[in-house]
Every structure is written in C-alpha cells, then in structure tokens.
Amino acid sequence: MLFTPTVIRNLLKKPATRNYPFEVREPFPNYRGELVIDIDKCIFCGMCSRKCPSQCITVDKDAGTWQCDPHACVYCGLCRDNCPTKCLSMKDTHRKPVTEKVVWIEQGNPPKPKKKTAAPKAEAKAEPEEKAEAKADKKEEK
C-alpha cells in the first residue's frame, strides 16, 4: 500500500486548480488578450491584414469596413505592432466564451484623398522655362 499516504495527503490538501468561471486569476503583465480597434483613428491602409499570420483581419478601404474573425485570431500582436496610426490595441483579458461563431465588423469613414493643387506644378514648369530663357539670353550676349 505505497499509494495510501499520497491519497490521504491529497484528500487533506486544498485543490491545485481554480474553480474557473467563479475564480479568475489576474492576467500577467504584457498579456495579449482581446483585440480592440479605435475605428475613428483607422486610415484603412490594410497593413494589419497583410501582417496577420492567420489572415483573420479583412480591410475594405472603399466601403470603410474593418472585419476580424476572433476565432481565427492567434493573438500574436503583429497587427497591433505594425499599425501606422496605432489604432489597434489589446486588452489584458480574453473575450468571454460564446456558443456561436461571431465575426466582428466595424464601420468607419476612410480618410478623403488629399487633392493635389495645380500651383506647385505651374511653378515647377515655370522654372525650366525661366532657365531656358536665361540660357538663350546668355547665348545672345556672346
């Protein structure tokens, strides 16, 4: 009966595990949990979707939609690290368990493209013409 002391010791000690849904452990520092986006800062460049190893993020610049499948996400944080506007962040907790698969879609306003002004082009064209006229004047003087 070599196992009897082990059985008695285990019966008298407190359990080694937690009663999870009722007792939640504090997250570790720098823990990568649920992905969060500030859609107002997003410029819909698509860098997050290109860097995502699991391809769970889809960005449509024309429609202004940002879509994430949290069930496909591996929570690596590459999308957050490569975002040029830093609109992506990660909470220090995971999302709660759900019974059905849900895809997360955010609707935003993509930034308007900047209009090019005609003034700099006109100045750029005027400068070579002035240089050509100056060269022609120098040739006439010689």
N, C-alpha and C positions, 0 to 999 in steps of 0.2 A: 504494500500500500504506500508506495512512494508519492503518489499524487495527492493524498489526503491533506497534508499540510498546505499545499498550494491551493486546493479547493477551499479550505477553511479561511486562508488569508484573503483570497479573492472575494469571498462572501462578506467578510468583515470590513473591507476597504470600500471607499466611495467609488462610483463608476469612473472609468477612464475617459468616457465620452460625454458630450453635452447633449441635452435634450433640445436639438437644433431649433425647431421653429420657435420655441419659447425662450431659449437662452442663446443669444447671438454674441459671438466673440467680436471684439474691437478689431477693425482692419489694421493691417500692418502699414508702416509708413511707406509712402510712394506706391501704394497698391493701385493697380489699374483695374478699375471696375467698369461701371456702365458708361457708355459713350454719350456725350452731351454736345449739342451744337447750338451756337448763337446764330440763328439764321439771318439776323439783321447785319452781322459783320461779314457774312459769307459773300464772296465775289463769284462763286460758281466756276472756279477755274478748273476743277476736276483733278487737282493734284492728289487729293485724298483717295479718290477712286483708283488712280493709277498706281499709287504706292501700296494699296491694301493687298496683302498676300492672299486673303481668302475671297477677294472680289465681292465683298458684301455691300459696298457702297456704290451707288449709281448717282451721277450728277447730270442734270439736263439744263444747260445754260439757257437754251431758248425758252423752255417752259418755266424756268426758275424753280425746279424741284430738286431736292436732295433726299435720297432714299437709302435706308440702311436696313439690312436683314440681321437683326441681333442674334438669330440662331446660327448664322454662318460666321459671325464675328469671332475671332480668336483673342480679342482684347490685347493685342500686341502693342498698340500705341503708335504705330508708324504713321497712321493718318494724322494723328494729333501733332506729331513731331514735324511733319512736312508741310503742314498748313501754313501758307504765307501770311494769312491775316490772323492766325491763332484763334479762330472761331471755334475750334474743336477742343474739348477738354474731357477729362474722365473723372467721374465721381470715385469716391473711395469705397463704394459698396456696389454689389451686383444687383441687377434687377430682380424683382421677386419672381418666383416660379409661376408660370401660366399654363393653362390647359390647352390653349390653341395657339398656333403659329401666327404671329402678327408681324407685318413689315411696317417699319417706321418711315413715314413720308412727311417731309417738311416743305412748305411752300414759301418762297421768298421772292424778293424783287431783285433780279440781276442788275448790276450797275449799267447805266447807259454808256455806250461807247463815246469817248471824247471826240467832239467834232474838230476836224483839222481846220485851222484858219488859213486863208489864202494869202495873208500878208507876208509871212515868212518866205513863201515860195516866190512871191513877186520881188522881194528884196534879194533873194538868192539869185534870181535871174538877172536883176539889175546890176549886180556886182560884176559878173563876167562881161556884160555889155560895156560898163564903165572902163574895165580893164582893157577891153579891145579898143575902145575909143582912145584911151591913153596911149596904147602902143601905136595906134595909127598916127596920133599927133607927134610922137617921138620920131617916127619914120619920116614924116613930112618935114620936120625940123632938120634932119640930117641931110 
